[in-house]
Amino acid sequence: MTQSNQDGPRFEEAVDQLEALIEKVESGEVGLEEAMQHYEAGQALIKRCRAILDAAERKIAELTDTEDGRLVVDDEEDGPES
């Protein structure tokens, strides 16, 4: 969570901001220049969301299911064979 705060909004906040930008542009209530600014901001929010999702995927990939059903972080490159 600390990493998210350092780099920008949390995932849910970024999605909410993106949805608000899309609504404004699609409603036609903004001119071309403002629409372009919203497009740029939207691209930055999409990049942020992808970075958060990529980090989550990497973290999930590190998890290993143990024999007793618990999930643990696997710090070893060549852990036990499945």
C-alpha positions in Angstrom: 0.0 0.0 0.0 2.9 2.4 0.7 4.2 1.9 -2.8 0.8 2.8 -4.2 0.7 6.1 -2.2 4.2 7.1 -3.4 3.6 6.6 -7.1 0.0 7.9 -7.3 -3.6 7.0 -6.5 -4.6 3.6 -5.4 -6.1 1.3 -8.0 -9.7 1.9 -7.1 -9.2 5.7 -7.0 -7.5 5.6 -10.4 -10.3 3.7 -11.9 -12.9 6.1 -10.4 -10.9 9.1 -11.8 -10.7 7.4 -15.2 -14.4 6.7 -15.3 -15.2 10.3 -14.4 -12.9 11.5 -17.3 -14.6 9.2 -19.7 -18.1 10.4 -18.7 -17.1 14.0 -19.2 -15.6 13.4 -22.7 -18.5 11.2 -23.8 -21.1 13.6 -22.6 -19.8 16.2 -25.0 -19.6 18.9 -22.3 -15.9 19.6 -23.0 -14.2 21.1 -25.9 -11.4 19.6 -28.0 -8.6 21.0 -26.0 -10.0 19.9 -22.7 -10.9 16.5 -24.2 -7.2 16.1 -25.2 -6.1 17.0 -21.7 -8.6 14.4 -20.3 -7.2 11.9 -22.8 -3.6 12.5 -21.6 -4.7 12.2 -18.0 -6.6 9.0 -18.8 -3.6 7.5 -20.4 -1.6 8.2 -17.2 -4.3 6.6 -15.1 -4.4 3.5 -17.3 -0.6 3.2 -17.0 -0.9 3.5 -13.2 -3.6 0.8 -13.1 -1.5 -1.5 -15.3 1.5 -1.0 -13.0 -0.5 -1.9 -9.9 -2.0 -5.0 -11.6 1.5 -6.1 -12.8 2.8 -5.8 -9.2 -0.1 -7.8 -7.9 0.5 -10.5 -10.5 4.2 -10.7 -9.6 3.2 -11.0 -5.9 0.7 -13.7 -6.6 3.3 -15.6 -8.7 5.5 -15.6 -5.6 2.9 -17.4 -3.5 3.2 -21.1 -3.2 0.6 -23.5 -1.9 1.9 -25.6 0.9 0.9 -29.2 1.7 -1.5 -28.1 4.5 -3.2 -25.6 2.2 -1.6 -22.4 3.5 -0.2 -19.8 1.2 3.3 -18.6 1.8 5.7 -16.4 0.0 8.3 -18.4 -1.9 11.7 -16.6 -1.6 13.6 -19.4 -3.2 14.2 -19.5 -7.0 14.2 -23.3 -7.2 11.7 -24.3 -4.5 10.2 -27.7 -4.0 9.0 -29.5 -7.1 5.2 -29.8 -7.5 
